Amino acid sequence: MVGAGYGLACVGSLKAYLSEFNATLLFVFAGVGSAIAYGKLTSDAALDPPGLVAVAIAHAFALFVGVSIAANISGGHLNPAVTFGLAIGGHITILTGIFYVIAQCLGSIVACLLLKFATNGESIPTHGVAAGMNAIEGVVMEIVITFALVYTVYATLPTPRRAHSE
């Protein structure tokens, strides 16, 4: 359990918070940067299927890198929903979870500010529900996809070997 038994300001805890900040910053910078690059390459045309796949793959690689660099330090959550799920499940303390979420939010904000600077003021793309989908349907989609993410994290957590009785 990361953060358990440590003071909030001990070196190990600070490393974990910084790890979540850095990993989230890199994830958002690369993922959102790919969407900005797509817009520049296509003169802000609508996102077509190949472009959607390219942006999704960029996000996937960025997530892989972010989780990989933070996994041994903080657990590599990179997402407040994952942090919330792990805190509720007792894998991290609630207080550690709060500091992780703060670090993740700050990392994403700094990433967007860096993108704004690095792209000479390009607008940062935002997400919305698909055409023809209402807000309730969008919320249901978000709940299902977020559940899948958190379930995947739980399914891949290392667990002690258990003796199986037959």
N, C-alpha and C positions, 0 to 999 in steps of 0.2 A: 504494500500500500504506500504509494508515493506521498510524502508529506506527513505520514503518521509518525509520531514520536519526535518530530522536529518542530522547532519554533518557526513561526512564519517568516522570520528574517534570517534563518540559518543559511549557510552557504548552499547546502543541498536543495533547500526549498527555492532559493533565489535562482539557482541554476535551472530548476524545473520550470519556474515561471518564465524565465528568459528563453528557455527552449521552446515553450508553447508560443511565445511572442514571435521568435525568429521563424519557426516552422510555419506558422500561420501567415506571417508576412510573405514568405517565399511562395507559399501555395497560392495566396490571393494575387500576388504580383504576377506570377506566371500564368495563372488561369485567366484572370481578367485581362492581363496583357495580351493573351492570345485572342480574346474577343475584340480588343482594340485593334490589333494587327489585322484581323479578318476585315474589320470595317474599313481600314485604310486600304487594304489590298483590293477591295471590291467597291470602293467609292461609296461606302455606307449602304450597299444593296441589302435586301432582305437576306436573312440567313437561310441558305439552301441546305439540302441534306449533306453534301460533302463538307460544307463549311461547319455544320453542326457537329459532324463526326470529328473534324479537325480540332474544334474547340473542346469537345468532350475528351478527346485523347490528350490534349494539352493539360486539361484539368486532372485527368487520371495520372499522368506522369508526375505532375506537380504534387499531387496528393501522395503518391508513392515516395517521392523524395522527402517531402515534409514528415511523413510518418517515420521513414527510415532514419532521418537525422535526429528525431526527438524520441523515438521509442525507448531507448535505453536510459534516457534522462528523466522524461516526464510521463512516458507512456504513449506519446505521439497522438494526442486526441485531435487537435486542430479544429475542433467543432464543438461549440457549446452543448449541442444535443448529446454528443458522445460523453462529454464531461459530466453533464447532468445525469445521464444514465449510469455512469460508473460511480458517481457520488451516491445516487439513490440505492444502487446495488451494494454499497459498502466497500468498493474497491479503492476509493479515495475518500478523504473526509469532506464534509460539506464545505468547510472553510477553505480547504485546498481547492475544491471545485470552483468556488467563487473567485479565487485569485487566478485560476486557470482561465476562466471565462473573461475576466478583465484583461488578461494578457492576450487572449485570442482576439478580442474586440479591438484592442489597441494595435495589435499586429496587422489586422485587416485595414484599419484606418490609415496607418502609416503606409501600408502597401498602396492604397489608393492615392494618397498624397504623393508618394514617389512616382506613381504612374502619371499623375497629372503633371508633375514636373518633367519627367523623362519624355513625355509625348508632347511637350510644348502646349499644354492646356487642353488636350483632347478630352472630350467628355467621357466619364466613366460609365460603361454600359450597366444598365440595371435589368433585373429579371422581372418578368411578369407572367401571368397565366397565358396559355395559348388562346388564340382567337377562337371564339365560340365556347369558351369555358368560363363559368361564373366563379365568383369568389369562394363559394362553399365547395365546389368541385376542386378548386385549387388547393384549399385547405386539406381536403381529404387526400389528394395526391401527395401533398407535403408530409402529412402524417404517415402515410404508407411508406414513402421513400425514406423518411427519417427513421422509422421503425426498422426498415431493412438495413440501414447503415448501422444503427446501434446493435441490432441482432447479429450482424456480421462481426462487429467488434467483440461481442460477448462470445460468439462461437469460436473465435480465434484466440481468446485469452489463454495463456498457458495455465494449465491446471495440474495439480500434483497427480501422479499416477495413482489410480485407485485399484485395489485388489478386486477382481471380479469373482464372485462366488457362483459356481454353477451347480 
